[in-house]
Amino acid sequence: MEKIEEGGNTKEKMDLDMDSSSKQVEEFQAEKHDKVPNVEQNLSDPNSKRIVSNHSAKKSRKKKMAKTIKKLEARTEMLQDLHDILKPIAESQKKQMYDLMEEEQALLQEMQYLQEKALLRAENEKNMNRMNMLREHQKMEQEELLMCNIDPLDPEFNEPPSFEDGGSGSQSS
């Protein structure tokens, strides 16, 4: 094993220990096949046990990391599929929202037009009522003039009042 300076990175030290322990495990396994009776002796050696234990732990960490990576890849793929499904739906809803906003604008303009039209119709009806009232008033005045034997079409009667003679409306000499 290589010695690392004090204050060095412990992860680097662990990796170096694991690499060297892997080599030692391989050597140990090669020796095991060559010398079967010494296997029990090598396993009873604390240094050999530590090397085998470190190798097993490293193998276990790699296996766990591979499992985690597979889970994350599966989750990534699932999320990508979900994104592929939801993207057209979101675009469709965005278009639908835009269409609804345009329709709302058109309806607001139509509502404003109808309100203005209703106001004009009400004003027109008011003016028509006033005109009918004035016609009735004019008709009643003409009837009163006829009852007084005054011709309503007489130009003398229809002239505007004069301010010179006191505003009587008729010019008598």
Buried (B, 14 or more C-beta within 10 A) or exposed (E): EEEBEEEEEEEEBBEBBBEBBBEBBEEBEEBBEEEEEEBEEBEEEEEBEEBBEBBEEBEEEEEEEEEEEEEEEEEEEEEEEEEEEEEEEEEEEEEEEEEEEEEEEEEEEEEEEEEEEEEEEEEEEEEEEEEEEEEEEEEEEBEEBEEEEBEBEEEEEEEEEEEEEEEEEEEEE
